Amino acid sequence: MRNLNESARALRELLAQRILVLDGAMGTMLQQRNLNAADFGGAALEGCNENLVRTRPDVVLDIHRKYFEAGSDIVETNSFGGAPIVLAEYGLAADAHFLNKRAAELARQAADEFSAPGKPRFVAGSVGQQPKRLRLQAG
């Protein structure tokens, strides 16, 4: 288990010294891979990028590595559409915790591979918009 206090301190120190580089769009990188329905787990799951952490973790991990190789300090998890309400569109709402946790593990694995003394690498969780608006009502 990582010491989150130490990671937060290291992040704050680096931010005080320089601008940190965040990775680019995961979805765009995935599209460049020309994945097919089988890669996503079948035709019903095609387009569910979040399920790739289960079916093609090698692809997701490779993309994180590419961003670190290009000089990123921080990569985002492959969890943009990882909310249960979004995953429900693919029948995966019950898998939200697993998929988001796996996305974080893969990003962390890549960050650890590229971290070095004096040059730590970080992971940021990615949370996208929801397909439905929330309404608050008084009363």
N, CA, C and O atoms as a GROMACS GRO file, in nm:
protein
  556
    1MET      N    1   0.085  -0.119   0.000
    1MET     CA    2   0.000   0.000   0.000
    1MET      C    3   0.088   0.123   0.000
    1MET      O    4   0.185   0.132   0.076
    2ARG      N    5   0.055   0.216  -0.084
    2ARG     CA    6   0.131   0.340  -0.096
    2ARG      C    7   0.098   0.431   0.022
    2ARG      O    8  -0.012   0.428   0.077
    3ASN      N    9   0.196   0.512   0.058
    3ASN     CA   10   0.172   0.613   0.159
    3ASN      C   11   0.118   0.737   0.088
    3ASN      O   12   0.193   0.811   0.025
    4LEU      N   13  -0.013   0.758   0.098
    4LEU     CA   14  -0.077   0.867   0.026
    4LEU      C   15  -0.031   1.004   0.074
    4LEU      O   16  -0.027   1.099  -0.004
    5ASN      N   17   0.005   1.014   0.203
    5ASN     CA   18   0.055   1.142   0.253
    5ASN      C   19   0.186   1.179   0.187
    5ASN      O   20   0.208   1.294   0.150
    6GLU      N   21   0.275   1.080   0.171
    6GLU     CA   22   0.404   1.105   0.105
    6GLU      C   23   0.383   1.138  -0.043
    6GLU      O   24   0.449   1.228  -0.096
    7SER      N   25   0.292   1.068  -0.109
    7SER     CA   26   0.263   1.097  -0.249
    7SER      C   27   0.208   1.238  -0.266
    7SER      O   28   0.246   1.310  -0.358
    8ALA      N   29   0.118   1.276  -0.178
    8ALA     CA   30   0.058   1.411  -0.184
    8ALA      C   31   0.165   1.517  -0.160
    8ALA      O   32   0.166   1.621  -0.227
    9ARG      N   33   0.254   1.492  -0.065
    9ARG     CA   34   0.362   1.586  -0.038
    9ARG      C   35   0.453   1.600  -0.160
    9ARG      O   36   0.488   1.711  -0.199
   10ALA      N   37   0.491   1.486  -0.220
   10ALA     CA   38   0.576   1.489  -0.339
   10ALA      C   39   0.508   1.563  -0.453
   10ALA      O   40   0.573   1.639  -0.525
   11LEU      N   41   0.379   1.542  -0.470
   11LEU     CA   42   0.305   1.611  -0.576
   11LEU      C   43   0.303   1.761  -0.552
   11LEU      O   44   0.328   1.839  -0.644
   12ARG      N   45   0.275   1.803  -0.429
   12ARG     CA   46   0.274   1.946  -0.397
   12ARG      C   47   0.411   2.010  -0.420
   12ARG      O   48   0.420   2.120  -0.472
   13GLU      N   49   0.517   1.939  -0.380
   13GLU     CA   50   0.652   1.992  -0.399
   13GLU      C   51   0.684   2.010  -0.548
   13GLU      O   52   0.739   2.113  -0.588
   14LEU      N   53   0.648   1.912  -0.629
   14LEU     CA   54   0.674   1.924  -0.772
   14LEU      C   55   0.592   2.036  -0.835
   14LEU      O   56   0.642   2.109  -0.921
   15LEU      N   57   0.467   2.049  -0.792
   15LEU     CA   58   0.382   2.157  -0.846
   15LEU      C   59   0.436   2.295  -0.810
   15LEU      O   60   0.415   2.391  -0.883
   16ALA      N   61   0.505   2.304  -0.697
   16ALA     CA   62   0.565   2.432  -0.658
   16ALA      C   63   0.689   2.463  -0.743
   16ALA      O   64   0.730   2.578  -0.752
   17GLN      N   65   0.747   2.359  -0.804
   17GLN     CA   66   0.870   2.376  -0.882
   17GLN      C   67   0.846   2.396  -1.030
   17GLN      O   68   0.917   2.472  -1.096
   18ARG      N   69   0.745   2.327  -1.083
   18ARG     CA   70   0.725   2.330  -1.229
   18ARG      C   71   0.584   2.287  -1.265
   18ARG      O   72   0.508   2.239  -1.181
   19ILE      N   73   0.551   2.306  -1.390
   19ILE     CA   74   0.423   2.259  -1.443
   19ILE      C   75   0.436   2.110  -1.468
   19ILE      O   76   0.534   2.066  -1.529
   20LEU      N   77   0.339   2.032  -1.423
   20LEU     CA   78   0.341   1.888  -1.447
   20LEU      C   79   0.260   1.856  -1.573
   20LEU      O   80   0.164   1.926  -1.606
   21VAL      N   81   0.302   1.751  -1.641
   21VAL     CA   82   0.238   1.713  -1.766
   21VAL      C   83   0.139   1.599  -1.741
   21VAL      O   84   0.174   1.496  -1.684
   22LEU      N   85   0.016   1.621  -1.784
   22LEU     CA   86  -0.090   1.522  -1.774
   22LEU      C   87  -0.101   1.450  -1.908
   22LEU      O   88  -0.076   1.510  -2.013
   23ASP      N   89  -0.138   1.324  -1.904
   23ASP     CA   90  -0.151   1.246  -2.028
   23ASP      C   91  -0.260   1.305  -2.119
   23ASP      O   92  -0.325   1.403  -2.084
   24GLY      N   93  -0.277   1.243  -2.235
   24GLY     CA   94  -0.379   1.286  -2.330
   24GLY      C   95  -0.503   1.199  -2.321
   24GLY      O   96  -0.527   1.132  -2.220
   25ALA      N   97  -0.580   1.201  -2.426
   25ALA     CA   98  -0.709   1.132  -2.428
   25ALA      C   99  -0.693   0.981  -2.444
   25ALA      O  100  -0.637   0.935  -2.544
   26MET      N  101  -0.741   0.906  -2.348
   26MET     CA  102  -0.737   0.760  -2.354
   26MET      C  103  -0.824   0.710  -2.469
   26MET      O  104  -0.783   0.620  -2.542
   27GLY      N  105  -0.942   0.767  -2.485
   27GLY     CA  106  -1.034   0.721  -2.590
   27GLY      C  107  -0.974   0.732  -2.729
   27GLY      O  108  -0.991   0.642  -2.811
   28THR      N  109  -0.904   0.840  -2.755
   28THR     CA  110  -0.840   0.860  -2.885
   28THR      C  111  -0.732   0.754  -2.908
   28THR      O  112  -0.722   0.698  -3.017
   29MET      N  113  -0.654   0.729  -2.806
   29MET     CA  114  -0.549   0.627  -2.817
   29MET      C  115  -0.610   0.488  -2.840
   29MET      O  116  -0.556   0.409  -2.917
   30LEU      N  117  -0.721   0.459  -2.773
   30LEU     CA  118  -0.786   0.330  -2.792
   30LEU      C  119  -0.841   0.317  -2.934
   30LEU      O  120  -0.832   0.210  -2.994
   31GLN      N  121  -0.895   0.425  -2.987
   31GLN     CA  122  -0.948   0.420  -3.124
   31GLN      C  123  -0.837   0.391  -3.225
   31GLN      O  124  -0.861   0.324  -3.326
   32GLN      N  125  -0.718   0.439  -3.199
   32GLN     CA  126  -0.605   0.414  -3.289
   32GLN      C  127  -0.564   0.267  -3.292
   32GLN      O  128  -0.493   0.224  -3.383
   33ARG      N  129  -0.608   0.191  -3.193
   33ARG     CA  130  -0.571   0.050  -3.185
   33ARG      C  131  -0.659  -0.039  -3.273
   33ARG      O  132  -0.633  -0.158  -3.287
   34ASN      N  133  -0.764   0.019  -3.333
   34ASN     CA  134  -0.855  -0.057  -3.420
   34ASN      C  135  -0.905  -0.185  -3.354
   34ASN      O  136  -0.898  -0.294  -3.412
   35LEU      N  137  -0.954  -0.170  -3.233
   35LEU     CA  138  -1.006  -0.285  -3.158
   35LEU      C  139  -1.138  -0.332  -3.220
   35LEU      O  140  -1.211  -0.253  -3.279
   36ASN      N  141  -1.166  -0.461  -3.204
   36ASN     CA  142  -1.291  -0.516  -3.257
   36ASN      C  143  -1.382  -0.557  -3.141
   36ASN      O  144  -1.345  -0.545  -3.024
   37ALA      N  145  -1.500  -0.606  -3.175
   37ALA     CA  146  -1.598  -0.643  -3.073
   37ALA      C  147  -1.542  -0.743  -2.973
   37ALA      O  148  -1.568  -0.733  -2.853
   38ALA      N  149  -1.466  -0.839  -3.021
   38ALA     CA  150  -1.409  -0.941  -2.932
   38ALA      C  151  -1.316  -0.877  -2.829
   38ALA      O  152  -1.310  -0.922  -2.714
   39ASP      N  153  -1.244  -0.774  -2.869
   39ASP     CA  154  -1.154  -0.706  -2.774
   39ASP      C  155  -1.231  -0.646  -2.657
   39ASP      O  156  -1.181  -0.642  -2.545
   40PHE      N  157  -1.353  -0.601  -2.684
   40PHE     CA  158  -1.434  -0.538  -2.580
   40PHE      C  159  -1.511  -0.641  -2.495
   40PHE      O  160  -1.565  -0.606  -2.390
   41GLY      N  161  -1.514  -0.764  -2.540
   41GLY     CA  162  -1.588  -0.867  -2.467
   41GLY      C  163  -1.715  -0.910  -2.538
   41GLY      O  164  -1.801  -0.973  -2.478
   42GLY      N  165  -1.727  -0.876  -2.666
   42GLY     CA  166  -1.844  -0.914  -2.745
   42GLY      C  167  -1.914  -0.793  -2.803
   42GLY      O  168  -1.888  -0.679  -2.763
   43ALA      N  169  -2.002  -0.819  -2.898
   43ALA     CA  170  -2.071  -0.712  -2.970
   43ALA      C  171  -2.151  -0.621  -2.875
   43ALA      O  172  -2.158  -0.500  -2.896
   44ALA      N  173  -2.212  -0.679  -2.773
   44ALA     CA  174  -2.294  -0.600  -2.680
   44ALA      C  175  -2.209  -0.502  -2.598
   44ALA      O  176  -2.262  -0.405  -2.543
   45LEU      N  177  -2.080  -0.528  -2.588
   45LEU     CA  178  -1.991  -0.443  -2.508
   45LEU      C  179  -1.900  -0.355  -2.594
   45LEU      O  180  -1.817  -0.280  -2.541
   46GLU      N  181  -1.914  -0.365  -2.725
   46GLU     CA  182  -1.828  -0.287  -2.813
   46GLU      C  183  -1.846  -0.138  -2.785
   46GLU      O  184  -1.958  -0.088  -2.781
   47GLY      N  185  -1.736  -0.070  -2.766
   47GLY     CA  186  -1.739   0.072  -2.734
   47GLY      C  187  -1.730   0.100  -2.586
   47GLY      O  188  -1.716   0.216  -2.547
   48CYS      N  189  -1.739  -0.001  -2.502
   48CYS     CA  190  -1.725   0.018  -2.358
   48CYS      C  191  -1.576   0.013  -2.323
   48CYS      O  192  -1.523  -0.091  -2.286
   49ASN      N  193  -1.512   0.128  -2.335
   49ASN     CA  194  -1.368   0.135  -2.311
   49ASN      C  195  -1.330   0.088  -2.171
   49ASN      O  196  -1.221   0.034  -2.151
   50GLU      N  197  -1.418   0.109  -2.076
   50GLU     CA  198  -1.388   0.073  -1.938
   50GLU      C  199  -1.374  -0.078  -1.922
   50GLU      O  200  -1.299  -0.124  -1.835
   51ASN      N  201  -1.444  -0.157  -2.003
   51ASN     CA  202  -1.435  -0.303  -1.993
   51ASN      C  203  -1.302  -0.356  -2.045
   51ASN      O  204  -1.266  -0.471  -2.018
   52LEU      N  205  -1.228  -0.273  -2.117
   52LEU     CA  206  -1.098  -0.316  -2.168
   52LEU      C  207  -0.998  -0.345  -2.056
   52LEU      O  208  -0.901  -0.417  -2.078
   53VAL      N  209  -1.019  -0.289  -1.938
   53VAL     CA  210  -0.928  -0.322  -1.828
   53VAL      C  211  -0.944  -0.468  -1.787
   53VAL      O  212  -0.855  -0.525  -1.724
   54ARG      N  213  -1.056  -0.528  -1.823
   54ARG     CA  214  -1.079  -0.670  -1.798
   54ARG      C  215  -1.039  -0.755  -1.918
   54ARG      O  216  -0.973  -0.858  -1.903
   55THR      N  217  -1.079  -0.712  -2.037
   55THR     CA  218  -1.060  -0.795  -2.156
   55THR      C  219  -0.926  -0.772  -2.226
   55THR      O  220  -0.870  -0.866  -2.283
   56ARG      N  221  -0.874  -0.650  -2.222
   56ARG     CA  222  -0.747  -0.617  -2.289
   56ARG      C  223  -0.662  -0.525  -2.200
   56ARG      O  224  -0.625  -0.415  -2.242
   57PRO      N  225  -0.631  -0.572  -2.079
   57PRO     CA  226  -0.550  -0.487  -1.991
   57PRO      C  227  -0.414  -0.454  -2.052
   57PRO      O  228  -0.354  -0.352  -2.019
   58ASP      N  229  -0.365  -0.540  -2.140
   58ASP     CA  230  -0.237  -0.515  -2.207
   58ASP      C  231  -0.242  -0.387  -2.289
   58ASP      O  232  -0.144  -0.312  -2.294
   59VAL      N  233  -0.353  -0.362  -2.354
   59VAL     CA  234  -0.368  -0.242  -2.437
   59VAL      C  235  -0.372  -0.118  -2.348
   59VAL      O  236  -0.304  -0.019  -2.377
   60VAL      N  237  -0.450  -0.123  -2.243
   60VAL     CA  238  -0.462  -0.008  -2.152
   60VAL      C  239  -0.326   0.022  -2.088
   60VAL      O  240  -0.285   0.137  -2.082
   61LEU      N  241  -0.258  -0.081  -2.041
   61LEU     CA  242  -0.128  -0.064  -1.977
   61LEU      C  243  -0.027  -0.006  -2.077
   61LEU      O  244   0.052   0.081  -2.041
   62ASP      N  245  -0.030  -0.054  -2.199
   62ASP     CA  246   0.062  -0.004  -2.301
   62ASP      C  247   0.039   0.145  -2.328
   62ASP      O  248   0.135   0.220  -2.348
   63ILE      N  249  -0.086   0.188  -2.329
   63ILE     CA  250  -0.116   0.330  -2.352
   63ILE      C  251  -0.062   0.414  -2.237
   63ILE      O  252  -0.003   0.520  -2.260
   64HIS      N  253  -0.082   0.369  -2.114
   64HIS     CA  254  -0.025   0.442  -1.999
   64HIS      C  255   0.127   0.452  -2.015
   64HIS      O  256   0.186   0.559  -1.994
   65ARG      N  257   0.189   0.342  -2.051
   65ARG     CA  258   0.335   0.343  -2.069
   65ARG      C  259   0.378   0.442  -2.177
   65ARG      O  260   0.476   0.513  -2.160
   66LYS      N  261   0.304   0.445  -2.287
   66LYS     CA  262   0.336   0.537  -2.396
   66LYS      C  263   0.332   0.682  -2.349
   66LYS      O  264   0.418   0.763  -2.386
   67TYR      N  265   0.233   0.716  -2.267
   67TYR     CA  266   0.224   0.852  -2.216
   67TYR      C  267   0.342   0.883  -2.125
   67TYR      O  268   0.397   0.993  -2.131
   68PHE      N  269   0.381   0.789  -2.040
   68PHE     CA  270   0.498   0.813  -1.955
   68PHE      C  271   0.624   0.823  -2.039
   68PHE      O  272   0.710   0.907  -2.011
   69GLU      N  273   0.637   0.739  -2.140
   69GLU     CA  274   0.753   0.747  -2.230
   69GLU      C  275   0.761   0.883  -2.298
   69GLU      O  276   0.869   0.934  -2.325
   70ALA      N  277   0.644   0.942  -2.326
   70ALA     CA  278   0.639   1.072  -2.393
   70ALA      C  279   0.665   1.188  -2.297
   70ALA      O  280   0.676   1.303  -2.340
   71GLY      N  281   0.676   1.159  -2.167
   71GLY     CA  282   0.708   1.262  -2.071
   71GLY      C  283   0.600   1.301  -1.973
   71GLY      O  284   0.618   1.396  -1.897
   72SER      N  285   0.488   1.232  -1.974
   72SER     CA  286   0.382   1.264  -1.878
   72SER      C  287   0.429   1.239  -1.735
   72SER      O  288   0.503   1.145  -1.707
   73ASP      N  289   0.384   1.325  -1.646
   73ASP     CA  290   0.408   1.306  -1.503
   73ASP      C  291   0.291   1.233  -1.439
   73ASP      O  292   0.306   1.165  -1.338
   74ILE      N  293   0.174   1.249  -1.501
   74ILE     CA  294   0.049   1.196  -1.445
   74ILE      C  295  -0.030   1.129  -1.557
   74ILE      O  296  -0.044   1.184  -1.666
   75VAL      N  297  -0.081   1.009  -1.530
   75VAL     CA  298  -0.175   0.946  -1.622
   75VAL      C  299  -0.309   0.932  -1.552
   75VAL      O  300  -0.316   0.917  -1.430
   76GLU      N  301  -0.414   0.938  -1.631
   76GLU     CA  302  -0.549   0.921  -1.578
   76GLU      C  303  -0.592   0.776  -1.595
   76GLU      O  304  -0.552   0.708  -1.690
   77THR      N  305  -0.673   0.730  -1.504
   77THR     CA  306  -0.726   0.594  -1.512
   77THR      C  307  -0.821   0.581  -1.631
   77THR      O  308  -0.879   0.680  -1.676
   78ASN      N  309  -0.836   0.460  -1.682
   78ASN     CA  310  -0.930   0.434  -1.791
   78ASN      C  311  -1.068   0.409  -1.731
   78ASN      O  312  -1.123   0.300  -1.739
   79SER      N  313  -1.122   0.514  -1.672
   79SER     CA  314  -1.249   0.502  -1.600
   79SER      C  315  -1.344   0.618  -1.627
   79SER      O  316  -1.433   0.646  -1.547
   80PHE      N  317  -1.326   0.685  -1.740
   80PHE     CA  318  -1.407   0.803  -1.772
   80PHE      C  319  -1.556   0.771  -1.766
   80PHE      O  320  -1.634   0.851  -1.713
   81GLY      N  321  -1.597   0.657  -1.817
   81GLY     CA  322  -1.738   0.615  -1.815
   81GLY      C  323  -1.762   0.506  -1.712
   81GLY      O  324  -1.845   0.418  -1.733
   82GLY      N  325  -1.690   0.511  -1.600
   82GLY     CA  326  -1.695   0.403  -1.502
   82GLY      C  327  -1.804   0.412  -1.397
   82GLY      O  328  -1.808   0.328  -1.307
   83ALA      N  329  -1.891   0.512  -1.405
   83ALA     CA  330  -1.999   0.522  -1.308
   83ALA      C  331  -2.103   0.414  -1.336
   83ALA      O  332  -2.129   0.382  -1.453
   84PRO      N  333  -2.163   0.357  -1.232
   84PRO     CA  334  -2.263   0.251  -1.253
   84PRO      C  335  -2.373   0.291  -1.350
   84PRO      O  336  -2.418   0.208  -1.430
   85ILE      N  337  -2.418   0.415  -1.346
   85ILE     CA  338  -2.527   0.459  -1.433
   85ILE      C  339  -2.484   0.455  -1.581
   85ILE      O  340  -2.567   0.431  -1.669
   86VAL      N  341  -2.356   0.479  -1.607
   86VAL     CA  342  -2.305   0.473  -1.744
   86VAL      C  343  -2.284   0.327  -1.784
   86VAL      O  344  -2.323   0.286  -1.893
   87LEU      N  345  -2.223   0.250  -1.695
   87LEU     CA  346  -2.196   0.109  -1.724
   87LEU      C  347  -2.325   0.028  -1.739
   87LEU      O  348  -2.325  -0.077  -1.803
   88ALA      N  349  -2.434   0.076  -1.680
   88ALA     CA  350  -2.563   0.007  -1.692
   88ALA      C  351  -2.607  -0.004  -1.838
   88ALA      O  352  -2.680  -0.097  -1.874
   89GLU      N  353  -2.564   0.090  -1.920
   89GLU     CA  354  -2.598   0.084  -2.063
   89GLU      C  355  -2.542  -0.042  -2.129
   89GLU      O  356  -2.592  -0.085  -2.233
   90TYR      N  357  -2.440  -0.100  -2.068
   90TYR     CA  358  -2.378  -0.223  -2.119
   90TYR      C  359  -2.408  -0.344  -2.031
   90TYR      O  360  -2.354  -0.452  -2.052
   91GLY      N  361  -2.496  -0.325  -1.932
   91GLY     CA  362  -2.527  -0.433  -1.838
   91GLY      C  363  -2.414  -0.459  -1.739
   91GLY      O  364  -2.404  -0.569  -1.685
   92LEU      N  365  -2.330  -0.360  -1.715
   92LEU     CA  366  -2.213  -0.377  -1.629
   92LEU      C  367  -2.218  -0.293  -1.502
   92LEU      O  368  -2.115  -0.275  -1.437
   93ALA      N  369  -2.333  -0.242  -1.465
   93ALA     CA  370  -2.342  -0.156  -1.347
   93ALA      C  371  -2.286  -0.225  -1.222
   93ALA      O  372  -2.218  -0.161  -1.142
   94ALA      N  373  -2.314  -0.352  -1.206
   94ALA     CA  374  -2.266  -0.426  -1.088
   94ALA      C  375  -2.115  -0.443  -1.088
   94ALA      O  376  -2.056  -0.476  -0.985
   95ASP      N  377  -2.051  -0.422  -1.203
   95ASP     CA  378  -1.906  -0.439  -1.214
   95ASP      C  379  -1.829  -0.309  -1.196
   95ASP      O  380  -1.707  -0.307  -1.211
   96ALA      N  381  -1.898  -0.201  -1.165
   96ALA     CA  382  -1.834  -0.069  -1.159
   96ALA      C  383  -1.715  -0.067  -1.063
   96ALA      O  384  -1.609  -0.017  -1.100
   97HIS      N  385  -1.729  -0.120  -0.945
   97HIS     CA  386  -1.619  -0.118  -0.848
   97HIS      C  387  -1.499  -0.194  -0.903
   97HIS      O  388  -1.387  -0.143  -0.900
   98PHE      N  389  -1.522  -0.314  -0.953
   98PHE     CA  390  -1.412  -0.394  -1.008
   98PHE      C  391  -1.341  -0.321  -1.122
   98PHE      O  392  -1.219  -0.313  -1.123
   99LEU      N  393  -1.418  -0.269  -1.218
   99LEU     CA  394  -1.359  -0.205  -1.335
   99LEU      C  395  -1.280  -0.079  -1.298
   99LEU      O  396  -1.172  -0.056  -1.352
  100ASN      N  397  -1.334   0.001  -1.208
  100ASN     CA  398  -1.264   0.122  -1.165
  100ASN      C  399  -1.138   0.089  -1.085
  100ASN      O  400  -1.035   0.154  -1.100
  101LYS      N  401  -1.148  -0.011  -1.001
  101LYS     CA  402  -1.030  -0.053  -0.923
  101LYS      C  403  -0.923  -0.107  -1.016
  101LYS      O  404  -0.805  -0.075  -1.000
  102ARG      N  405  -0.962  -0.188  -1.113
  102ARG     CA  406  -0.866  -0.245  -1.208
  102ARG      C  407  -0.802  -0.135  -1.292
  102ARG      O  408  -0.683  -0.140  -1.322
  103ALA      N  409  -0.882  -0.035  -1.330
  103ALA     CA  410  -0.828   0.078  -1.406
  103ALA      C  411  -0.720   0.151  -1.325
  103ALA      O  412  -0.617   0.189  -1.379
  104ALA      N  413  -0.746   0.169  -1.197
  104ALA     CA  414  -0.648   0.235  -1.109
  104ALA      C  415  -0.523   0.148  -1.093
  104ALA      O  416  -0.411   0.200  -1.093
  105GLU      N  417  -0.542   0.018  -1.080
  105GLU     CA  418  -0.427  -0.072  -1.065
  105GLU      C  419  -0.336  -0.068  -1.188
  105GLU      O  420  -0.213  -0.066  -1.174
  106LEU      N  421  -0.395  -0.068  -1.306
  106LEU     CA  422  -0.314  -0.065  -1.428
  106LEU      C  423  -0.237   0.067  -1.441
  106LEU      O  424  -0.119   0.067  -1.475
  107ALA      N  425  -0.303   0.178  -1.413
  107ALA     CA  426  -0.236   0.307  -1.419
  107ALA      C  427  -0.124   0.314  -1.315
  107ALA      O  428  -0.016   0.365  -1.343
  108ARG      N  429  -0.151   0.261  -1.196
  108ARG     CA  430  -0.050   0.261  -1.090
  108ARG      C  431   0.070   0.174  -1.127
  108ARG      O  432   0.184   0.209  -1.099
  109GLN      N  433   0.042   0.060  -1.191
  109GLN     CA  434   0.150  -0.028  -1.235
  109GLN      C  435   0.245   0.046  -1.330
  109GLN      O  436   0.367   0.040  -1.314
  110ALA      N  437   0.188   0.115  -1.426
  110ALA     CA  438   0.270   0.190  -1.521
  110ALA      C  439   0.345   0.302  -1.450
  110ALA      O  440   0.463   0.325  -1.477
  111ALA      N  441   0.279   0.373  -1.360
  111ALA     CA  442   0.343   0.481  -1.285
  111ALA      C  443   0.461   0.428  -1.204
  111ALA      O  444   0.567   0.491  -1.200
  112ASP      N  445   0.443   0.315  -1.140
  112ASP     CA  446   0.551   0.256  -1.062
  112ASP      C  447   0.668   0.216  -1.151
  112ASP      O  448   0.784   0.230  -1.112
  113GLU      N  449   0.638   0.165  -1.269
  113GLU     CA  450   0.744   0.125  -1.362
  113GLU      C  451   0.829   0.244  -1.406
  113GLU      O  452   0.948   0.229  -1.430
  114PHE      N  453   0.768   0.362  -1.416
  114PHE     CA  454   0.838   0.479  -1.466
  114PHE      C  455   0.885   0.574  -1.357
  114PHE      O  456   0.955   0.672  -1.385
  115SER      N  457   0.847   0.547  -1.232
  115SER     CA  458   0.893   0.631  -1.122
  115SER      C  459   1.039   0.601  -1.092
  115SER      O  460   1.085   0.488  -1.103
  116ALA      N  461   1.110   0.706  -1.055
  116ALA     CA  462   1.250   0.693  -1.019
  116ALA      C  463   1.278   0.791  -0.905
  116ALA      O  464   1.201   0.886  -0.886
  117PRO      N  465   1.384   0.770  -0.830
  117PRO     CA  466   1.416   0.866  -0.724
  117PRO      C  467   1.426   1.007  -0.782
  117PRO      O  468   1.498   1.032  -0.878
  118GLY      N  469   1.353   1.097  -0.721
  118GLY     CA  470   1.351   1.234  -0.768
  118GLY      C  471   1.261   1.259  -0.888
  118GLY      O  472   1.248   1.372  -0.933
  119LYS      N  473   1.198   1.155  -0.939
  119LYS     CA  474   1.108   1.170  -1.054
  119LYS      C  475   0.988   1.075  -1.037
  119LYS      O  476   0.973   0.978  -1.111
  120PRO      N  477   0.906   1.104  -0.939
  120PRO     CA  478   0.788   1.018  -0.918
  120PRO      C  479   0.685   1.037  -1.028
  120PRO      O  480   0.680   1.142  -1.093
  121ARG      N  481   0.604   0.936  -1.050
  121ARG     CA  482   0.495   0.941  -1.146
  121ARG      C  483   0.365   0.922  -1.068
  121ARG      O  484   0.361   0.853  -0.967
  122PHE      N  485   0.260   0.986  -1.118
  122PHE     CA  486   0.134   0.990  -1.044
  122PHE      C  487   0.019   0.938  -1.128
  122PHE      O  488   0.027   0.929  -1.251
  123VAL      N  489  -0.091   0.905  -1.058
  123VAL     CA  490  -0.215   0.858  -1.121
  123VAL      C  491  -0.328   0.948  -1.074
  123VAL      O  492  -0.340   0.979  -0.956
  124ALA      N  493  -0.412   0.988  -1.169
  124ALA     CA  494  -0.532   1.066  -1.138
  124ALA      C  495  -0.654   0.987  -1.184
  124ALA      O  496  -0.654   0.930  -1.293
  125GLY      N  497  -0.755   0.983  -1.102
  125GLY     CA  498  -0.879   0.917  -1.141
  125GLY      C  499  -0.953   1.000  -1.244
  125GLY      O  500  -0.957   1.122  -1.234
  126SER      N  501  -1.011   0.934  -1.342
  126SER     CA  502  -1.086   1.001  -1.447
  126SER      C  503  -1.234   0.972  -1.429
  126SER      O  504  -1.276   0.856  -1.424
  127VAL      N  505  -1.313   1.078  -1.419
  127VAL     CA  506  -1.457   1.065  -1.402
  127VAL      C  507  -1.525   1.151  -1.507
  127VAL      O  508  -1.506   1.273  -1.510
  128GLY      N  509  -1.604   1.089  -1.592
  128GLY     CA  510  -1.670   1.162  -1.700
  128GLY      C  511  -1.810   1.206  -1.664
  128GLY      O  512  -1.858   1.185  -1.553
  129GLN      N  513  -1.873   1.269  -1.761
  129GLN     CA  514  -2.009   1.316  -1.741
  129GLN      C  515  -2.106   1.197  -1.733
  129GLN      O  516  -2.075   1.086  -1.776
  130GLN      N  517  -2.219   1.224  -1.678
  130GLN     CA  518  -2.323   1.124  -1.663
  130GLN      C  519  -2.426   1.139  -1.776
  130GLN      O  520  -2.448   1.250  -1.824
  131PRO      N  521  -2.488   1.029  -1.819
  131PRO     CA  522  -2.584   1.040  -1.928
  131PRO      C  523  -2.718   1.098  -1.887
  131PRO      O  524  -2.802   1.127  -1.972
  132LYS      N  525  -2.739   1.116  -1.757
  132LYS     CA  526  -2.866   1.169  -1.708
  132LYS      C  527  -2.838   1.285  -1.615
  132LYS      O  528  -2.742   1.283  -1.538
  133ARG      N  529  -2.923   1.386  -1.622
  133ARG     CA  530  -2.909   1.500  -1.532
  133ARG      C  531  -2.968   1.466  -1.398
  133ARG      O  532  -3.072   1.401  -1.389
  134LEU      N  533  -2.902   1.510  -1.294
  134LEU     CA  534  -2.956   1.493  -1.160
  134LEU      C  535  -3.038   1.617  -1.124
  134LEU      O  536  -3.001   1.729  -1.157
  135ARG      N  537  -3.148   1.594  -1.056
  135ARG     CA  538  -3.231   1.706  -1.012
  135ARG      C  539  -3.247   1.698  -0.861
  135ARG      O  540  -3.267   1.590  -0.804
  136LEU      N  541  -3.237   1.811  -0.799
  136LEU     CA  542  -3.262   1.820  -0.656
  136LEU      C  543  -3.394   1.890  -0.634
  136LEU      O  544  -3.421   1.994  -0.695
  137GLN      N  545  -3.476   1.834  -0.548
  137GLN     CA  546  -3.603   1.896  -0.518
  137GLN      C  547  -3.614   1.918  -0.370
  137GLN      O  548  -3.580   1.831  -0.290
  138ALA      N  549  -3.660   2.034  -0.334
  138ALA     CA  550  -3.679   2.064  -0.193
  138ALA      C  551  -3.806   1.997  -0.142
  138ALA      O  552  -3.903   1.979  -0.215
  139GLY      N  553  -3.802   1.960  -0.017
  139GLY     CA  554  -3.926   1.913   0.041
  139GLY      C  555  -3.926   1.776   0.078
  139GLY      O  556  -4.027   1.726   0.129
   0.00000   0.00000   0.00000
